Amino acid sequence: MNSELASDLHNLVVIGNGMVGHHCVEQLVQGGALSRYRIHVFSEEPLRAYDRVHLSEYFGGRDAESLALGDAAFYQQAGVILHLGVPVLEIDRARQKVITAQIQIRLTYIMALPPPSLVKKCVPR
């Protein structure tokens, strides 16, 4: 990370650690976002992002780690905070906070990432 103090960084919140959320965080990190933001990733699921396309192979004996997207170390780097098994209960826009049962985080930016097919259906043309 750069020489900025961690307290000078803004919080960027990504809600969803599926395939799209994971790719988004990868792109943010590659683009240098960690010099300006702490990236908090919230996932209701207890495991980090995994390949849902091949999920049926898990039931055929493939282990969960082999389905994981990326290395576990990606989410252990400074500035990337993964909150597994922590559903977001509320986004309080007035107070600029993301609220879960465990914590409240003041945020600067937020990205909620539904599946692309849902985005296409919800975005007016």
C-alpha positions as a Markdown table, in Angstrom:
| # | Residue | x | y | z |
|---|---|---|---|---|
| 1 | Met | 0.0 | 0.0 | 0.0 |
| 2 | Asn | 1.1 | 3.6 | -0.3 |
| 3 | Ser | 2.2 | 5.9 | 2.5 |
| 4 | Glu | -1.3 | 7.1 | 3.4 |
| 5 | Leu | -2.5 | 6.3 | 6.9 |
| 6 | Ala | -5.1 | 3.5 | 7.0 |
| 7 | Ser | -7.4 | 6.0 | 8.7 |
| 8 | Asp | -7.2 | 8.3 | 5.6 |
| 9 | Leu | -8.7 | 5.5 | 3.4 |
| 10 | His | -12.4 | 5.5 | 2.5 |
| 11 | Asn | -14.5 | 2.4 | 2.9 |
| 12 | Leu | -15.8 | 0.8 | -0.3 |
| 13 | Val | -18.4 | -1.9 | 0.4 |
| 14 | Val | -19.1 | -4.7 | -2.0 |
| 15 | Ile | -22.2 | -6.7 | -1.2 |
| 16 | Gly | -22.0 | -10.2 | -2.7 |
| 17 | Asn | -19.0 | -12.4 | -3.1 |
| 18 | Gly | -20.2 | -14.5 | -5.9 |
| 19 | Met | -18.5 | -14.8 | -9.3 |
| 20 | Val | -19.3 | -11.2 | -10.2 |
| 21 | Gly | -18.4 | -9.7 | -6.8 |
| 22 | His | -15.1 | -11.6 | -6.7 |
| 23 | His | -14.2 | -10.4 | -10.2 |
| 24 | Cys | -15.2 | -6.8 | -9.3 |
| 25 | Val | -12.9 | -6.9 | -6.3 |
| 26 | Glu | -10.0 | -8.3 | -8.4 |
| 27 | Gln | -10.4 | -5.5 | -10.9 |
| 28 | Leu | -10.5 | -2.9 | -8.2 |
| 29 | Val | -7.3 | -4.2 | -6.6 |
| 30 | Gln | -5.6 | -4.5 | -10.0 |
| 31 | Gly | -6.7 | -0.9 | -10.8 |
| 32 | Gly | -5.0 | 0.4 | -7.6 |
| 33 | Ala | -8.1 | 1.0 | -5.5 |
| 34 | Leu | -6.2 | -0.1 | -2.3 |
| 35 | Ser | -4.3 | 3.2 | -2.4 |
| 36 | Arg | -7.6 | 5.0 | -1.7 |
| 37 | Tyr | -10.0 | 2.5 | -0.2 |
| 38 | Arg | -10.4 | -0.3 | 2.3 |
| 39 | Ile | -12.6 | -2.8 | 0.4 |
| 40 | His | -15.1 | -4.6 | 2.6 |
| 41 | Val | -16.7 | -7.6 | 0.9 |
| 42 | Phe | -19.9 | -9.0 | 2.5 |
| 43 | Ser | -21.1 | -12.5 | 1.8 |
| 44 | Glu | -24.1 | -14.2 | 3.4 |
| 45 | Glu | -22.4 | -17.6 | 2.5 |
| 46 | Pro | -19.7 | -19.0 | 4.8 |
| 47 | Leu | -17.3 | -19.7 | 2.0 |
| 48 | Arg | -15.4 | -17.3 | -0.2 |
| 49 | Ala | -16.4 | -17.0 | -3.9 |
| 50 | Tyr | -16.6 | -20.3 | -5.7 |
| 51 | Asp | -17.3 | -21.5 | -9.2 |
| 52 | Arg | -21.0 | -21.9 | -9.2 |
| 53 | Val | -21.0 | -23.2 | -12.8 |
| 54 | His | -19.2 | -26.4 | -11.7 |
| 55 | Leu | -21.0 | -26.7 | -8.3 |
| 56 | Ser | -22.5 | -30.0 | -9.2 |
| 57 | Glu | -19.0 | -31.5 | -9.3 |
| 58 | Tyr | -18.8 | -30.9 | -5.5 |
| 59 | Phe | -21.6 | -33.5 | -5.0 |
| 60 | Gly | -19.5 | -35.8 | -7.2 |
| 61 | Gly | -16.6 | -35.6 | -4.8 |
| 62 | Arg | -14.7 | -32.4 | -5.8 |
| 63 | Asp | -13.6 | -30.5 | -2.7 |
| 64 | Ala | -14.8 | -27.0 | -1.9 |
| 65 | Glu | -11.3 | -25.5 | -2.1 |
| 66 | Ser | -10.8 | -26.6 | -5.7 |
| 67 | Leu | -14.0 | -24.7 | -6.6 |
| 68 | Ala | -12.8 | -21.5 | -4.9 |
| 69 | Leu | -12.1 | -18.5 | -7.2 |
| 70 | Gly | -8.6 | -17.3 | -6.7 |
| 71 | Asp | -6.2 | -17.9 | -3.8 |
| 72 | Ala | -7.3 | -17.4 | -0.2 |
| 73 | Ala | -4.4 | -15.0 | 0.2 |
| 74 | Phe | -6.2 | -12.5 | -2.1 |
| 75 | Tyr | -8.6 | -11.8 | 0.7 |
| 76 | Gln | -5.9 | -11.7 | 3.4 |
| 77 | Gln | -4.0 | -8.8 | 1.8 |
| 78 | Ala | -4.0 | -5.4 | 3.6 |
| 79 | Gly | -7.0 | -3.4 | 2.6 |
| 80 | Val | -9.3 | -6.2 | 1.6 |
| 81 | Ile | -11.7 | -7.4 | 4.4 |
| 82 | Leu | -13.9 | -10.4 | 3.7 |
| 83 | His | -16.9 | -10.8 | 5.9 |
| 84 | Leu | -18.1 | -14.4 | 5.4 |
| 85 | Gly | -21.5 | -15.5 | 6.8 |
| 86 | Val | -22.4 | -11.8 | 7.4 |
| 87 | Pro | -25.6 | -10.8 | 5.6 |
| 88 | Val | -26.2 | -7.1 | 5.1 |
| 89 | Leu | -29.4 | -6.2 | 6.9 |
| 90 | Glu | -29.7 | -2.6 | 5.9 |
| 91 | Ile | -28.1 | 0.2 | 3.9 |
| 92 | Asp | -28.7 | 3.5 | 5.7 |
| 93 | Arg | -28.1 | 6.1 | 3.1 |
| 94 | Ala | -28.9 | 9.0 | 5.4 |
| 95 | Arg | -26.1 | 8.0 | 7.8 |
| 96 | Gln | -24.0 | 6.4 | 5.1 |
| 97 | Lys | -23.7 | 3.1 | 6.9 |
| 98 | Val | -24.0 | -0.6 | 6.0 |
| 99 | Ile | -25.6 | -2.4 | 8.9 |
| 100 | Thr | -25.2 | -6.1 | 9.7 |
| 101 | Ala | -26.1 | -8.0 | 12.9 |
| 102 | Gln | -22.4 | -7.7 | 14.0 |
| 103 | Ile | -21.1 | -4.4 | 12.7 |
| 104 | Gln | -21.9 | -1.0 | 11.2 |
| 105 | Ile | -19.5 | 0.4 | 8.6 |
| 106 | Arg | -19.4 | 4.0 | 7.5 |
| 107 | Leu | -19.1 | 3.9 | 3.8 |
| 108 | Thr | -18.0 | 6.1 | 0.9 |
| 109 | Tyr | -19.1 | 3.9 | -2.0 |
| 110 | Ile | -21.2 | 0.8 | -2.2 |
| 111 | Met | -21.7 | -1.9 | -4.8 |
| 112 | Ala | -24.4 | -4.5 | -4.5 |
| 113 | Leu | -23.8 | -7.1 | -7.1 |
| 114 | Pro | -26.8 | -9.2 | -8.2 |
| 115 | Pro | -26.3 | -11.7 | -11.0 |
| 116 | Pro | -25.8 | -10.0 | -14.4 |
| 117 | Ser | -29.1 | -11.6 | -15.7 |
| 118 | Leu | -31.0 | -9.8 | -13.0 |
| 119 | Val | -29.2 | -6.5 | -13.7 |
| 120 | Lys | -30.3 | -6.7 | -17.3 |
| 121 | Lys | -33.9 | -7.2 | -16.2 |
| 122 | Cys | -33.9 | -4.4 | -13.7 |
| 123 | Val | -32.1 | -1.7 | -15.6 |
| 124 | Pro | -34.5 | 0.4 | -17.6 |
| 125 | Arg | -33.6 | 1.0 | -21.2 |
